[in-house]
Each structure stands twice: as structure tokens, then as C-alpha cells.
Amino acid sequence: MATYYICLRRDMRAGPVSEPWLAEGRPGHDTLKKLDINELSNKCRGKDILLATHGFNVTGQEGINALGWLDQRLAIRSNEFYCGVLWPGDWWIPAINYSFEAADVVKAGQHLAKLCNTQFVQARSLSFLSHSLGGRLILETVKWLKPVPGRDRPARIVCLTAAAVDNDCLRRQYATVPGQCVSFINLASSKDKVLKIAYPAGDFWSDIFGDNDSPWTGALGLRGPKGTTPINVRPNQIPDRLGYGHGNYLPPSSNTTPPIPAQQPSWVDASDFMIRAFREEPQIWPPN
């Protein structure tokens, strides 16, 4: 089954942020078929749209795979439309570029918002899903969404998992985001060593190089939002006993169909949580 992708990257490895272009492809295959991006408006008319994106240090191929496998697990319905969002958060030397990524992810989010404001106006609803630093991209996107006639708010569901953004961002640079969506859902784990150890250091240097958040706060994906939040913000904390790390949320980015692990922790429950969030179904996980 082919998956649609909104591409915000020029190259499949490293490279700059690009204007959005539309493609379709399959996980496990390294080629994308470019499509006319203006087709989105007709494909999405009257449907519930889900845009899902990956995090930092993910190549184009890895993004195609992880988001494509998620599409297959979603088992899209006739009233729904799914698009993976690929952006250039990787570099030739893995991870060394994190401190410079803030500008790119913000730029990518603004490009995506512009696309949403033109191509998804006739959709029934628009929802977003992210992992890791992709959460910053989605926050930036939702921040710039314009009102749409017939919708209560520009976005319906915003679901962030393992978000590599500051835990006070909903009170500071993204304070307007909860008001832009019907429901803001956050999934976090305090056992995420990447967010616990690497995020503070990377975020500090990112701020040195011009980012506009705070270098003195933790990650949203570690223990959820800091302080009082609007009523439509729904924090979900994964119990420590499950040991969820940074890589336990999305399906693996390998070229072969990932097996469903027999034991937890795994990406299975987390990805099913995302799907139920999108469909506004009762959550049966994480456990208390």
C-alpha cells in the first residue's frame, strides 16, 4: 500500500528545508513518485486529515519507513486521509547538528502551515501527530493555522509524543496553540534517557545559536507540561515500570516490515495510542 508524503526536504539525506512537495511511496523502497501538490485539495475534501511527522536525526528513507509502517497500522478508513511529513533533521555526521536545527524545524513548520491554509480548507478536520523534535514542527504549524469556516478551531487533534520541546512552551512561545485545536494530547515518559540527558545540553547550545525558548527547563516529552494548562490539554504519562525510551513510540525505520514484539515496552501500544487519539476513541493505554 502506497503512502502519501508531504516533503519539506530537498534531499533524502541532510540538505536544506524546501518548499512543500507531494509524493507517494512505500516503506522499504527508496524512491518517491512526485505528484502535483494541488491534488491535495481534491483528495482531502470532506475527510478527516492526519499529518504525522518524525523526529530529529531521521533520514528521508527512515522517515518513509517509520511513517509508512504507521500508515499501514492505521488502516485508513474511507472518511480519512493520512500523510507522512518528511523534514531534514539529519546531517552527514549523525546528531552533531542538533544545536542548529531550531531554525530549520521552525521554517519547516511555517511552510507546512502555509500549505494547510491553502490545501486543507475543504477537509472535514485537520489533525497532527509527532515524535520528538517533530513536535516543534507541529507546534509551529498549528500556531500559524488560519480559521476555517465550519470548524470550531483550525485543528482538531494535536498529539505530541516524546516531544523534544520545552515543558513550559504552552505558556510561552506556543501559548496560542491550545486555542487553535479542539484537543491537545501529550504522551511522555520519565524513563526517556534522550530527553533526560541529551535534550538539556542540546537545547542549551541551540539557545546560544539563536533559538527563542528557555535553556533552563526540561522537555515536554519527559514529564508533561509544566504548570497550569488549558482544559483541552491532556497529559498522559507512561508508567516508569514500562521503561519507555525515546525509540519506543513510532514503528521502526527499517526497510522490512517490523514484527509486533511479544513483550513490552514496544512501539505497538504507543502507536495504537496515537491512532485512538486521532479517532477520539477511549484510551486503554497507558496503564495507571
N, C-alpha and C positions, 0 to 999 in steps of 0.2 A: 504494500500500500504506500502510495506516494504521500509525502507531507509537504505542505506549503511553508516557505520560509521568507520572512522579510529580512533582507540582508542589509546591515548597516556597516559592512566591512568591504573594502576594496579587494583584499587578498584573502586567501584561505589560511594564511599564516602571517602573523604580525600585520604590518601595514596600517594605514590611517582609517579613520571613520569616513564613510561615504554617505552620499545621499541614498535614501532607501531604494532598493530594487527588489523585485519579487521573483522567486524561483520555486521550483518543486524538485524534490529529490527523495531518496530512500536511505534510511540508516544502513550503514555498511557499504555504501557506494560513495565515491569521492567526486562525482560530477553532479552539478546542478543545472537544470534546464531553466534558462531565463524566460520570464513571462512578462507580459505587459502589465505594469503595476496598476493601471487604470481598470483592470479586470476585477480588482478587489471590490469595488463598489457594487457591482452586479452579483458577485459571488456571495456577498455578505448581507444583501438586502433581506431584512426581516429575521435575521438569525442572531443567536447569542454567540458573540465572538470571544475567544480566549487567545490572548497573546502570551506566550511563555518564553522566558529567556534564561540563559545560563549565567554563570559567574565568571570570575577572573581566571586567567591562565588557561583558557579553553580555546583550542584551535578551531578553525572552521569545520574541519572534519569531525572533531569531537562534539561540537555543538550540533551538527547534523545528526549524529548518532544519538546522543542523550535525548534531545528534543523529539527526534523521530520515534524512538522507543516509547517515550511518554505518550506521543500521539496514538500509537498502537494500543497502549494500555487504556487510554481514554475511551477508545471505541466510539468515535464521534457519531452523534445522532443526526437525524435529518434536519433538525432545527438549530444545529450548532456548526461553528466553523472554527478550526484551530490553525494557528500559525506559530511556528517557532521564530524567534527573533535572534539573529546572529550578529554579534558585535565584536570588535577587535580588542579583547582584553589580554591577548597573549603577545609574546615577543620572542625573538630568536633565542635569547637566554631566559629560560623559564623563571618567572616570579620577580626578576630583578627590576622590572618596570612598574611595580605596583604604585610607587610614590608618584608616578606621572600619570596614572590612569584617571584621576578625578576629572580632568578636563575632557578626556575622551568620552567617558561614560555620561557626563552631563550633555555634551554635544550630541551623542547618540540618542539620548532621551528626548532632546528638543526636536531632533529630526523625526523621531517616531511620533511625537505629539502632533507635529505638523501633518504627518501622513494620516493619523487618526482623525484629525479635524476635517479632512477632505474626503477620505475614502470610506469611513465607517459611519457617516452621518445617517445612513438609511438602515443601519443594523438595529436589531431589536435591543441589544445591550452590548456592552464592551467590558470585558474583564481582563485582569492581568495576573500573571504568576511569575515568580522569580526565585532564583537561588543566588546566595552570596552577594557579590558586588553588583549582580544584575538587579538587586533591589534598588540600588541608587538610580539605575537607568529607569526603572519603572516609576519611582517616586518623582523623578524629573519629568517624565512623560505625563503623569496624572496631574502634576502641578500646572501644566500648560494646556490641558484639555479645555475646549470651549463648551458652553452649554449647548445641548441638543434638544430641539423641540420634541416633546413626547416622552422624554426621560426625566425622572426625578433629579438625577445627578449625572454628570458626564460618564462616570464609570460605575459599574455595578459592584463587582468583587475585585479587591486588590489583595492578593495573597503573597506574602513575603516569607521565604524560608531561609534560615541560616543567614539572615541579612547582614552584610558587611557594611553597615551604615551606623552612625552614632545612635545610641539608645534614647537620646533626647531630641532626635530630628523632627518628631511630630510636634514638638513645642518650639522649634527654632526654624531652620531653613525650609522645612516641609510642613509647617503648621497648617497650611491650607489644604493639604492632601486629604485628610479625613472628610472634609466638607465637600470634596469632589467625588466621593464614592458612597455607595449605599452601605458597604461593609468592608472594613479593613481588618484582615486576618493575618496574624503573625505567628509563625512556628519557630520555636527556639530550643536550644539545648545548652545547658551549662557545662556539658562534657565536650563541647566543641573546642579542641585544642588550637585550631587555626584562629578562631575568633578570640580565644582567651590569651594566646601568646603572641601570634604574629600580627593580629589586627592592630593592637595599640601602637606597636613600633611602626608599622607601615603607615598608619593614619597620621602619626606624628610627623613623619617626613613628608607625607602628602600635604599636610597643612603648611609646612615650611615652603613647599613649592607652589603655594597659592590656593589651596582648597579653602572653602569657606565654612567648614564645620569646626568642631572643637577637638583639640588633641588630648583633652583631659577626661574623656568619657569612654565607656565601653561600647560594645557592639549590640545592636538591636537583636541580632540572632543568637545572643548568648543567654540573656535572662529577660528579654522582652523590653517593652518601652519603660522609660524612667518617668516617674511622677504621674500625675493625674492625666488621663486621656479622655477624648470624647467618647460618648456612649456607644458609638458604632465601631470602636476599636476593640478587637477581640484577641487578646494574647492567649497563646497556647504553649505550655511548657512541657517538653518531653521529660519524663522522669529520669533522674540520674542513673537509675539501675539498668536502663536500656543502653546506656553508653553511646548515644548518637554523636558521631563525629561529623565533620564538615562534608564528607563524601557519602553520607548515608541518606540523601534526600532524593536526588534525581536518579533515573536509571543510569547504569554505567555507560561510558562514552566509547566502548569498544565496538569493533566492526561486526561482531557476531551477536546474535540475539541473546540477551542476558537471561540466564536461568533465574527462576524465582528461588531465592535462598530458603533453605528449610528452617533456619533459625534466625531469630532477631539478634542484634539490630540489622535492619536492611532498608533499602530504598522502597520496598514494596508498600509498607504501611504509610510512609511519608508521601509517596506519590498518590496513593489512594486518598489520603487526607486532602491533598490538593484538588483532586477530582471531585470529591464530595463538597469541598468549599465552593468550587465553580458552579456546581449544580444545586447549591443550597440544600444539600441533603444532611440529615442528622449525622454528627460525627461520632464514630465508635472508637476513635483513637485520637490522641494518645491516652493511655490509661491513667487513672489517678495514682 
